[in-house]
Amino acid sequence: MAQLDKIVAAYRITAQYPELISARIHDCSKAAVSVSSVWTQKVLERQSKTIFRQTVFSDYKTYSLTSPPTDVTNELISAHSKSNKYFCVVREVESGKEIKQYLEVWADCSLVKNYDLGALDVHGKIYADGEFGTLEWSPDETKIVYIAEKKIPKSEPFYKQKSKASAQKDGVNNDIVPGKEYDWSQDWGEQLVGKITPVLVVCDIKTDSIDVLPNIPNDINPATAIWIPDGKGVVAIGHSITPQKLGLTYCNNSPSHVFSLTLNGQYDVLSSSSEQLCVRYPRFNLNGTKLVWLERLGGGPHSSCFKLISYDWSTKEVTTVVDFNNKILQVNNEQIPFFGLYDQPIPKNCWLNDDKTIVLSTPQGGSIHTFAIDTESKDIHYLPITKPFHECVSVFDVCNDVLVCHKSSLNKPGQLFAIKIPSISEGYDFTNISIHEISPSRSLPNSDNFVVEHGYTLYNKPTTIFYGPKNSNCPLIVWPHGGPHLSSSDSFRADIAFFVQIGFAVLFVNFRGSIGLGKDYVESLIGNIGDADVKDVYNALQSNPSWFNRELVLFGGSHGGFLVTHLSGQYPSVFKAVCALNPVTDLITMFGTTDVPDWVITETGYNFSEVDSLANSKDILMKLTDCSPCKNVHKVQAPTLLLLGEKDRRVLPCLSLTYYHLLKKHGITTRVLMYNDCHPLSTVAADMDSLINAALWFIKYLNSDFEKYQLIK
């Protein structure tokens, strides 16, 4: 019981650190900066998360809070106008059994407009997710554009008994369509459940009108809109919905294009229409002469390298600023590789004052680094905020050549910094930036006792990260990432900190297929899952005797779960225990149930557009079987804990339940924990229960005296 108390205490400690959602510069000069930021934090006593906003003022020497943090948990999405005169927010309020949405407009320290969106009944719920969510003020600060669910006509049974009065009333009600109440429509999948038909909506605060913009093609769903410079329309991303919608969460390969749409309905495609593309994050420069976005070919792996595209708003000329090829950058007399651009959000404000240099962040090796890119000379400048391929730095806002960045590492919770980029006669001096703290520095307990080590273990690339106690032979958790086209990075994660606090070390491996190491590295895994990725993890582990000679356990989710169940089947005597979170265990079953069936076909080396059904595809069926962890379930020896979300739309629980029954059939100790949650198990209740149970599971099946490694007393 004493040990359980220590484990629970460690979870409480690591759950207390807030995570940054957004940060924005309110006011900026050479002498001072004011920054507003929004954070989320677990509240264990309420089994929920709270969201709060705080504003700091800094003279680049010290900083101070201008007011106490404010709870904004019921704010769905918000935006300031360009001059900061107006602030709008979409607020969700419980009203009986219903959750209502209101669009509020604030000015002069008071609420000046409040639109009851349910009562106005122009559209359905407003979107605020990371894929579609939009709330933007027009340049003249009179209009707000956002994205919402299309209004659906009401339906009722073909026959429904009514009074004469209501029958006469309904006889002229054209909003009611009989026999449509059971029509099925495909939504956008995992974590976008119920989001079926997004529409662009404009609210005019002068006329109090709310209108859906017309003339978007029926086979296109709009996302992430911004205003065009003259305020007479918007630029947005259009996702193709034919022949079907493919889940967008974690996946950026859905066919899409950049389009402009005027308020009177003129629709024009701006990106290339000669090939199927995927596009992300359109951003205008300060004077509205240039538009940039990220672009790559659609289809293929769910994440890969992007090009940075520049579009001249006057001439309509399209230029590639950054291509797929790797580069070598000169940084303070040292050469470092640049492995390309990946799917990291570009800040809404991302331009330096020269109006040609964009600042963005992107994964590189096991880190996230920040770069300044000249869109005319095409020069790429690494910003030396941290050591190359160590820690993670992401830019959130840019104003008057000052950046607001968030920095963290596995051993250091996140912190905000203001970064000043000095001007020189030739432009900017990117080697002599100044870095200033603007939020509290937080440290983990016993952090001096831990080490983060980056290794060039695979293919002479920065592919491994070890995090754990110094000079300790404590048990090691091998923790492959999901995706597989994502990456493990040296950024703070409460779940990792929890395990290290209770006496484990953790090893991350950016196996073939991981992002941040070049386009070829990403695509080298296609057709080789279940083999190349498994071998990479095992070979990286085996390459270091100080890792391999410990007691080893496995933890992984999604494709990481695919890998840990493969590892326990292919190397059954090596690992003491396994925890798999919503793992991919059977590719044939997954193909017919997931919101991303293309993932299954693409990763095994086939072209999804050419596959209609598996029924007449013997070769594909055999390949899916051969790649699945279920193939080796009879070899598994390690006790296996399965952590599942009953609402998971990406990897449905039925895959793991089949795997569970196979393990039981072969006499392997196994257990299932089923949560009322979706793919990442990110609710506070699921997170706490799954991590603590995983820790107890590991400890139960370790041979050594685990308590001697624990630093929490």
N, C-alpha and C positions, 0 to 999 in steps of 0.2 A: 504493500500500500504506500510505503514511503517513496518507492520508486515511481509509482503512478503520480503521486503528488508533485514530484520533481518534473515529470514530463508535462503535466498540466501547467505548472508554473512557467516552464520554458515556452509553451504555446502562448500563454498570456503575455509574456514579455515580447515575443516576436510579432504578436498581433497588434501591438500598440503603435507601430510606426505608420504614419499616414502615407498614402500613395498620391502622387500628383495627377490631377486630371487635366488641368489647363493653367496657363499663366499668360497675363497680358500686361503690356506697359501702358499705363494711363497717361503718364507725362514724363518727358525725358529732356534733359539738357546736358551740357557739358559738366554741370556742377552737381546734378542730382537726378534721381529716377524714382518714380512711384510705380509699384507693380502690384497687381491684384492676381491672386492665384486661388484655384479651387482644388480641394483635396478630399479624399475619401479615407475613412478609417473604420475598422471593425469595432463594434460595441458588443462585447460578449454577453453582457448582462441583458441586452435586448435581442440577442441573436440576429443582429442586422448590421447594416453599414450606415454610417452617417456621412453626409457631404457638407463641407463647410468652406466658406470663402474668407480670405484674410488679405489685407492690403498693407504693404510695407513701404516706407520711405527711406531712401538711402542717399547719402552724400558720397558714396563710393569709398567711404572709410568705415562708417558704422551704419547700422540700419535700425529702424524702430517700427513696431506695429502702430498703424494710425488708428486702429480700433480693434476691439476683441474679435476673434473669429465669429462668423455668423453662420448659423445652420441654414443650408439651402437645399436640404434633401428633397423637398418637393418641387424644386426647379428642374424642369426637364431639359431645357436648353435656353441659352440667353445670348444677347449680343448688344454691344455698344455701337452707336452711330459714329461716323468718322470724327466728328468734332467733340464727341463725348457728351453732347447736349442731351441725347436720348439714350435710354436703356430699355430694351424689351426683353421679356422673359415669358416662356410658356410654362405655366404652373399647373401641376396636377393636384386636385383636391378631392378627397373622398366625400361623396354625398350619398349617404345611405349605402346601398350595395354597389353604387356606380362610382367610377373615378372620372371626374369631369376635368376638361382642359380649358384654361383661360389664357388668352394672349394679353399681357399687360404691357403698357408703355409708361415709363417713368420719365419725368423731367422736373427740374427745379425742386428736387427733394420731395416730390409728391407723385401720386398715381394719376396720370392725366387721361389714360384710356384703359378700358378693361372689356375685352370681347369674350363673351360666353360662347365658345366655339360649338358646343353641343346644341345650344339653343338656336344659333344661326344656321346650323345644319347645311353648311356649304360642302363639307367634306367630312371624312372620318378622322381618326386620331392622327396627330402630328408625329412625324418620325424624328427621333433624336439619336439614333444609333450612329456608329462610326462609318457606315457604308452610305446611307442615304441622307442622314441628318443635315439640315440646312436651316439657318436663321440669319439673314443678312439684310442690313439697311442699304437702301439706294443712296447714290452719291449726294442727292439733294435732301436726304433725310426725311422724305415724305412717305416712303413705301418700305415694306418689309416683304421679302420673299422667303417662303419656307416650303417644305415638302410634307404632304399628308396622304393618308389613304383616300382613294377615290370613294365618293358617296355611292353606296349600293342601293338600288331601289328595294323597297320593302316587298316581302313576298308573304303569301299565305297559302293554305291548302286550296285545291280546286273547289272543294266544297267546305264551307264553314257557315254554320247556322248564325244568322244575324237578325236583329230586330228590323222592322221595316224602316225605322228612322236611320239606323246606321247603314242599311243596304242602300237607301237613297243617297246618303252622304258619300259612301264608297263608290257609288256609280259614277261619280264625276272625279274621283281621286285617281289620277293617272300615275301616282307614285307607287301604287301597289300592283305587283305583277304576280298572278297566281301560278303555282306550280314550280317556282324557282328556289324554294327554300332549302332544297337539298343539293343544289348544284355545287360541285366541288371545283375549287380554283387553287392552283398551285401557288404557295407562298415562296419566300426566299430562303426557307430552311433554317438551319441551326441558328438560334438566337435572333432570328428574324421571323419567328412564327407569327402568322396573322398579317404579315406585310405582303400584300398581294399586288395591288395596283397603285403605285405612288403617282401623285400628280403635283405639278408646280402651282403654288398659290401665291397671290400677291394681295397684301393688305395695304390699302391707302388710308393713312391716318388722317388725311385732310377731309376726305369724303366718307370715311368709315365704311368703305366698300371692301369686300373680300371676294376675289374672283379667281377661278381656276384658269390658268393660261391654256389657250387652245392650240391645236394643230401639231401636237406631238404624235408621231405615228403610233398606231395601236400595238405594234410589236416592239416598242421601245419604252423602257421604264427610266425616268429621269432620276439623277442623284447629284448630290453635292454641287449646288448651283451658286454662282457668284454674279454680281451685276456687271454689265458691260460699262465702259467708261462714261458714256453719255446718259446712263440710267434709263435707256429706252428698251431694255431687254436684259436677258441673262445669258451666261454661258454655263453649261452643265455637262455632266456625263450622261450618256444614254446607254443603258444596258439592254442588249438584245434578249428577248424572251423566247425566241424560236430556235430550234424546235422545242426546247424546254428551258426552264430556269435551273441554273446550277448554283448550289449554295455559295454565298459570298463570304461568309465569315471565315477568316483565315485563308481565303482563296482569292487570288487576284487574276485568274485566267479567264474569267467570263468575258465573252465578246462585247466590246463597248467602243464608243467613240465620243469625241468632244463635239458638241453642237452649240449653236447660238439660237436664241428664240426671242424675237421682239415681242413687246406687249400686245401688238396687234396680230401676232401669230405667224410671223415669217420664220421658218425653220431652215437652218443651214448647217451642214456638217463641215466642221473645220479640220478634223484630222483626216488622214488618208482613207479613202474608201476603196482603194485598190486591193487591200488585203485585210484579213480579219485581225483586229487589234484588241488589246486591252489597254485602257488609259486610266490615269489616276491624277488627282490633285491639280486641276487647272488654276493658275494664279496670274493675275495681272501685275505688271510693275507699277510704280507709284504714279506715273503720268499717263498710264493706260495705253501706251504705244506698243507694248509687247506682252504676249501671253505665253506662259510656259506650262508644260505638263510632263508627266512621266508616261512612257509608252513602251509596249513590247507586243510581240505576236500573241494573239489569243490562243487558247488551248494549251496543250503540253503540260509540263509540271505546274502545280498550283502557285508556285512562286519562282521567279528567276530574275535575271538582270533586266533592268529597264534602261531605255534611252531617256535623256532629257531633251525635250523638243521645245524649240522657240518658234513662235508664230507672230509675224509682224502684222499688227492690227490694221495698218493702212494698206500695205501692199499684198497682204495674205501670203507672203513668202514663208515657207516652212524650212527650218534649219535644225539639224541635229547638233546639239551642243556637246553632249556626252554620249558616246557610243558604248557598245558592249565590251570592247576590248579593255584588258587590264592596262594600267599605266604605272610608271614609277614617278613618285613625287619627291622633290628635294625639300627637306625640312631641316633647317639649321645644320647644314653640312652633312646630313644623313639622308640616305635614300630609303624610302618606304614604299611598298606596293600599294596601289589603289585597285581594289577588286570590283569596282563598279557600283551602280546604284540599285537599291532594292526597295521594297515596299514599306518605307517609313514615311508617315505623313509629313508633307511639307507645310510649314506654318502658313496661316492665312496672310500674315505680314512677314515677308521673307526677303525683302529687297533692301540693300544698302542705299545710301543717298545718291550714289552715282547712277542709279536707275538701270544698271546693267549687270550688277553682281547679286546673285541669289545665294542665300545661306540655307543650307539644309543638313540633315543628319541621315546617316545610313549605316546598316551593319557592315562591319569590317572585321574579318576573323571572328574572335570571340568577344567583340566589343561593338559599341555604336559610337561612331565618331562624327564630328561636325566639320563641314567644308564650306568654303566660299568659292563659287563658280562664276567666272566672268562669261556671260552669255555671248559676248562679241569675240573676245580673243580665245575663248574656250579653255582658258587656264583654270586649273583646279588647285585650290590652296587648302592644305590641312591646317585646321586651327589647333594649335598646341595647348589645348586646355588640359589634356592629360597625356600620359605616355602612350605612344602608338601601340595598339592592340592590348591595352589594359584599361579597365574601368569602362564606363559608358557615359557619354555626354549627348544629350538631345536638346536641340534648340526649339523653343516654344513661341518666341515672338521676337520681332526686330523693329526697332524704331530709332531713327536718327543715329545710325551706326552703333547702336547699343543692342546687344542680344540678351535675352533671358534664357538661360540654359538650366537643365536639370542634370545633376551628376550623381552617380551612385556606383557602388561596387558590391560584390557579394558580401564583403565584410564591412560595408558602410551604408547605412540607410540614406535615401535620397535627400538632396539639398539643392536649393536654388542659388544661381549665381548671375550677376550682371557682368557681361563681357563687353569691354570697350575696345573698338577697333580704330586705331589712330590713322588719320589721313596724312599722307605725305604728298610731295609734288607729283610723283608718278601715279598716285592713286591711294593705295592702302598698304600699311605695313602689317602683314598678317603674322609676322614672327614676333612682334612685340605687343601682343594684346595684353590688356590688364584684366584681372579676374577678381571679383569682389563678392563675398558672401552676402546674400540677402534673405536667408532663412536660417533657422537654428541648425547647428551641426549636431548630429546625433550619432551615438556610437553603441554598438552592441555590447552587452556584458562580456567581459573577458576577451574583447576583440584583439588585444595585444598577443593573446595566446594562439591566434589563428593565422593562417597564411593562405594567400591566393597565388597559385603558380600557373602561368600560361606555358604550354609546351608545344613544340613543333614536332609532334610525335608522328603524324601521318603526312606523307607527301611533301615534307619540308614546308608545311603551312601551319599557322597558329590554330591547331585543331583540338587541343585538350586544355581543360581548366580543372585544376585540383583545388579544392577548398576544404580546409579542416584544421584540426589542432596541430601545432608545431611539435616536432620530435615525439610523435605518438604513433603507435602501431594499432590505432583504434580501427574498428570495423569500417569498411568502405562501401558506400552506396554507389553503384554504377547507375547513372541516371541519364539515359539517352533522351534527346528531345523529340517532340512530335513533329508532324508535318507530312513527310520528312523534310520538306523544303522550307524549314525554318532554321534557327540556330540557337545554341546555348550561348549565353553572354555573361560577361562579368558585371552584372547589374544586381541590385538588391532584390531578393525574393524572400518573403517571410517564411515560406515553406522550407526552403533550403536552410535558412538561418535556424529554424526550429530544430532540424535534425543535427546540425553542427553543435548547437547549444547543449544537446543532450548526450553528445559523445561520439557522433559519427563524423567521418569525412565523406565528401562527395566528389565523384569524378564525372565531368561532362566530356563528351566526345562529339566533335563536329565532323561526323562521318561523311562519306561521299553523298551528295544530294543536299548538303547544308548550304544555306545562303551565306553571303559575305566573303566567299572565297573564289569568286569568278563564275561566269556563266557555264563554262565547261564542267566545272566541279559540280554544279547543280544538276546538270543534265546527264552526267556520267552514271547516275543511279538508275535512270529509266530502263526498265526491263530487267533490273538486277536486285529488286527489293527482296528481302529475306535471305540474301546471300552476301552481296557486297557490303551493305550497311551493317549486317551482323558481324561479318569478319572484321570490318574496320573498328568497331567497338571492342571486340575481343582482342585484336592485335594491339590496339593502343593500350589496353589494360595490361596485356602480357609483356609489353615492351619495357615496363618499369617494375622491377622486382619488389620495390617498396610498396607498390600498389597490389601487385598480383599475389604476394605472399600473405596478405591479410585475410581475415574472414570477409567474404564478399556477399552482398545482397543486391537485389535489383529493384529499381523503381522506375516506372515510365507510364505515360499516358498517351492515348491515341496511337500514333505511329510509334511513339516511345513504348507503349504497351505492346505493340506488335513486336518490337525488338526484344523486350525483356522476356516475353513468352517464347520467342525464337531462341534466345540465348540459353534459357533454362532447358530447352529441348535439344539444342545442338551441343551444349557443353554441360550435361546434367550433373557432373560431379563437382563443378567449380563453385556453384552458388548455393548459399545456405537457405535463402528464402526469397520470395518474389512478391511484390505488390504491383498490380497492373490496374491502371485507372482507365476505364472505358477503352480497353485494348481492341485493336483490330486482330481478330483471331481466325476468321474464315472469310476469304475474299469473295467466294461465290455468294454466300448469304449477304455480304455487305453490298454487292452490286445491286441486288434487288430491293434493298431497304434504305440505303443512305440518300441524303440530299446531294451527294457528289458522286454519282455512278461513274463519271468520267475519270475520277481519281483512280478507281480500281483498274480500269482498262489502260490508262496512260502509264501508271507506275509499273505495270507488268509488260510494257513495251509495245502496246498496240495503239491504233488510231481510233479514238472513241467515235468519231463521226462515221466510221465505216462499220461499226458494230451495232446491229439492231437488236440482237437477242443472243443469249448464250446457248440457246437450245440447239442451234445448228453449227456451233463453233467448238468443235472437239478440242482443237489445239489450244484455244483460249481457256477452256474449262480445265484442261490438264495443267496449263501454266498457273492459273489461279490456285489450283489445288497444291501445286508444287511450292508456291510462294507462301502459303498460309502456315501459321504456327501450329494449327491442328495436325499438320502432317507428322510432327514429331512429339505429339502429346504423350505417346506411349513410352517415351524415353525420359520424361520429366521425373525428377526426384525431389525438387525443392518444394516445400509447402508454399501454396500460392493463395494470396488474398486478392480478390477482385472487387474493385470499387466502382460502382456503376450508377449512372444517372438515368432514372426512368423516363425523363423527358429528352434524352439525348436524341437528336435528329441526325447526327453525323455518323456515329457508331452505335447502332441500337443495342440495347441490353441483350437481345436474343443471341447475338454472336457470343458474348461471354458466358451466357447461361449454357449454351451448347458445349463450350469449352469446359465449364465447370462440371457438367455431367460426364464428360470424357475423362477428366482428371479423377473424379470419384470412381469411375469404372476401373481405372488402373491403380486404385488404392492410394492415390496421392492426397495428402491432407490439404483441404481447400475450404474457403469460406467466401461468401458473397455478402457485401454490404450494398444495399440498394437505397439511393437517395432521391428525394423529390427535387431533382435538379437536372440541368442539361449537361452538355459535353464537358466543360472544364471543372465541374463541381466547385463553383466559386461562391455559393452562398455561405454565410458564416457557419450555419449549422453543419453543412456537409463538409466544409473545409476543416473545421475543428475535429469532428468525429473521425473523418477519414485519416487525417494525419496522425492523430493520437493512436488510433487503432493500428495504423501501419507501423508506427514506432514499437508498439507492444508486440506486434507480429514478428518484427525483426528480432527484437530482444529475446523473445521466447525461443527462437530457433538458433541463436548463437551459442557456441560452445564456451566461450571465454567468460570471465567475470566482467560483465559489461560495466558495472558500477565504477570500476577503477578508472574508466575513461571519462566519466561525467564531470563536468566543470561546475554544474549547478549543485550546490550543497544544501 
